[in-house]
Amino acid sequence: MNTISFNELYDLFNPTVWDIGVISAEQLLQCSLKPIKNKTHFTGADFTNSIHYKGLCNTLILIRDGHTWDYTHYDESAKIMYNSKFKNWFQIYTNFKEAAIMAGLGVRAKNSLIYSYKFGFDCHICAIGFIDKIIDLPTNRRINNKMWKRCDGCDDCRKACPVGAIHNETEPYWLNSGDCDNFIGFSDHETIPSIKKFWHENVYPEIDNQNIDNIKSNFDLLNMLGMGSLPWDRNGYSYDGQVIKKDNIPVNVPFCRECTSQPRCSKWNGNYPYNDVYKQNEIKPIIFKRGWSKNKET
């Protein structure tokens, strides 16, 4: 088996845009065994508890700066690898939250999301597996399996969840993804936009509105309309497992995002403390001594 220096992989990625860590094959197995939502997009070999585990390998964990509602960071990371000298790699789909924690890149918050030590909540996570062994692993990562300490004494995200899907009273901390998904897909909440209403009015307006109103879950949808999920394949709309598009242009479809509305935290008087965190040196962005530079390697 050949070896790859972690530092060489790190140098491929702009550290102002990416944070980079690594997990072992054994840690990838642990991530794969953790509960996860259904796989909703097609990028990466499936390393979740829905498959038999073969070819477990050491894996690069990447956190991309920026809060968007698509998964273009998968394509960006793959393009960087395609343009590199490395060949024996492939994209992986697994429990990215657990992978980020195990790689020492972030900590879990009460809303079940990962707070990146480098980018806060405004980030996306992806993974790249390597057949070759990764050596020269970083030793200064802090792995924290507990709840982020800044969530102590604050329950705003739990209280804001319209279906009570966030369960954080005691360990293990978890999110009831079934309740969450049903609410996102089929809610009729008076103040939170309904993806079901958008789907009916824009994609399938010919379906009787009374039938749509009676749908409360995937089970109802299947029984009433013979559909197992909301299909987005009419009137110019499409869904590639990642992004809903209209005439090939991404559409910001309205749905519940209460658990990600972190500035609501009353503990911080409506101002989420990114700047204060950095000023107080409680969480520092980690930049390796060897790293990417616009002009040259440093």
N, C-alpha and C positions, 0 to 999 in steps of 0.2 A: 504494500500500500504506500502511495506517495504521501508526502506531507505538504501542508500549506501554512505559512506563517499568518497568524491573525493580523499582524501589522500590515501585511501586504493587502489583505482584504479591506482592512480599515482605510487604507490609503485610496481605495477606489471611490469612496463616498465623501462628498462634501460635508464636513462636520457641522456647518452652519445650517444644514438642511436635514441631516440624518444623525441618529444615534445608533450605535452598533454594539451588539453583544453576541455571545455565543452560548449554546447549550450542548451538552453531550448527548449521545444516542440514548443513554439511560434517562436523561431528563426529558428528551423528546417523548419517550414512552410514557413518562409520568404526565406530561401535558396531554398526550393523546387519550389517556384514561380519565381525564377530568370531564365533567358534564359540559356539553356544548350545544348551541342551537343547531338546527338543521343547516347543512351546507347550502348557502343561497347563491353562490357563484362558482365559477368553474376553474379558477386559477389555482394551480398547485395540486400535487399528489395528496390524496386524502389520508392524513394521519390523525384520524379521530377514532372514537370508540365504536364506529360503525364498520370498521374493517379489521381484517387479520393483519397483524403487524409483521411486515417483511421489509428488509432493507433499512432498518433504523440507522440513522447516521448523525454525526455532529452537524449542528445547524446554526447558521448565522441568523440572528434575530435583528430586524431593522425597524426602527421607529422613524417615520417621516413627519417632518414638521408640516403643519397646516391642517385646518379643520374644514374638510369638504365632505359632501355626501356621495362621493363615488370612491372607486378603488384604483385610481390611476397610479397610485404608488407601487402597485404590483408591476405594472408595465415599466415604470421608471427604473425600479430595481433590476428587472430582467434586462433592460437595455444596457444598463451599466455592466452587468455581468457578461452579456453577449460581446461587448466591446473590450472585454478584458482578455487576458491570456489564459484564464481558467476555463476548463472544459467540463470537468466531472461534477456538475452541479445541477440542481433542479428545484423548482419552486414547491413549497410545502404549504398545505392547509392544515392547521391544527388549532388547539386552544391558545390563541395568540396572547390572551391576558396572562395565563399562567406562564407562557414562554417568556414574556417580558419581565415578569417577576423573577423567574429563575435565572435570567440573564443579567439581573441586577440593573435593569433599565427603568424601573418604575415601581409604584406601590398601589395597592388597590384602595379605592375610595368607597364610601357607603353606597354610592349609586351603581356600584359593581364595575365602573370603568377604571382604567389604569391611569394614574397620574404619572406622566413621564417626568423623571428627574430633570430632563433637559428642556422639554417643550410644554409641560403642563398637560391639560386635557386636549389641547389642540394638536392632535397627532393621529396617525394611523400606523398599524403594525403589520409586518409581513415577515416571511421566513424563507430562507434558501438553504437547502441541504447539500452537503458535500460528501462524495464518496471517499475522497482523500481525507486524511486525518489533519485537523487543524491544531497547530502547536503555537507556542508563545502566547498562551491565553492571558487575558487581562487579570490582574490580581487585586485591583482597587475597586471592584464593583461591590455595592452594598445590597445584599439580598434581604428583603423584608417581607415576610409572609403575614405580617399583621396588618390591621387597618391603618391607613394613613392617619397620623396623630392629629392633623388639622381637622379631621372629621369629628374628633372628640367633642361632645356637648352640642352637636348640631344634627338635627333630624330633618332638615328642610326638604331634602330630595325625597326621603321616604314619605313625608307628609304630602308632598306635591304629586306623587304617583297616583293617578286616578283609579288604578285597580289594585293598589297595595302590593305590587309585584316585588318590591325591594324588601328583603328580609335581612336585617342586620342586628337584631337584638343580641344574638350570641353567635359564636363561631359554630360551623363555618358560615361565612357571609355569602349570600347567594341571591340570585334574581330568578323569579319564576318566569322563565321565558315563554311558557305556554300562555299564561295570562297576558303577558306583555304583547305577544304576537297577535293574539285574538283581538286585543283592544286596538292595536295599530291597524289591523286589517278590517275590523268590522264594527268599530265603536260608533255610537250615536251620541257622543258627549256634547253638551250644549255649548261648550266654549272651545274644545279642542277639535281642530279640523279632522274630518273623516276621510281616510284614503278610499273607503268604500264609496262615499258620495262622489269623490273626484272620478273614480273608476267608472261609476255608472253614468255620470253626466258627460264624460269626455270620450270614453272608450267603447262602452256598450249602452248607449242611450236607448236602444230598441228594447232592452229588457224591462219588463213591467216594474215600475218603481215600488209597488207593494211587496213584490218578491224580494227586492233588494233590502227594503226596510226590515224584513223578517230575518235576514241573515245575521247571526251572531257569532258564528264560528266556521271553520273549514268544514266541519261535519254538516252544518246547515247548508252551506254552499253546495256541497256534493249532493245532498238529498234533493235540493230544490232545482238546481240547474245542471247537475251532472258534471260539475267542475270541482276539482280538488283544491284549487287555489285561484286567485284572481289573475286571469291571463291578460297579458298586455300585447295583443297581437292584432289589433283592429284600429282603423281610422288613423293610420300613421304612427301609432304607438308601438313600442317594442320594449322588451326587457331581456337583457343578456345575462341575467343572474347577478349583475352588479348595479346597473344603472337603468332607470326608466327613461326612454327617449321618445320624443315626438319628431318625426321626420329626421331622425338621426341626431337630434340636438337634445342634450340632457335636460330633463324637466324636474323642477323642484316640486315634487308631489307633496302635498301637505299631510303630515301625520304627527302623532304624539312624539314630542322630544323633551318631555318634562324632566326626565332623569338626567339630561345633559345640560340643563339650564343652571349651571353652577353659580352664576352671579346672583341668583336668588338667595344664596345662603345668608340668613339674617345675622349669623355670627360675624360676618364681614361687612355688615351695613350695606349690602348690595354691591360692594366692590370686591371682586375676587382678588386675593392677595398675591398675584404673581410677582409684582415688583417688590412687595414687602418681603416675600420669601427669599428672593435673591439678595436684597439688601441686608437681611438679617443672617445671611449665610447658612440658613437652615437647610436649604437644598441648593446645591451648586451644579451647574452644567459641567459635565466631565469632558474635557478635551485631552486626548493623549498627546504626549510630547511629539510623537511622530504623527503627522496628520496631513490632511489635504490643504493646499494653499492655492490661491488663484494663480500665483506665479510659479511656484515650485514646491516640491516636497520640503517639509521642515523636520 
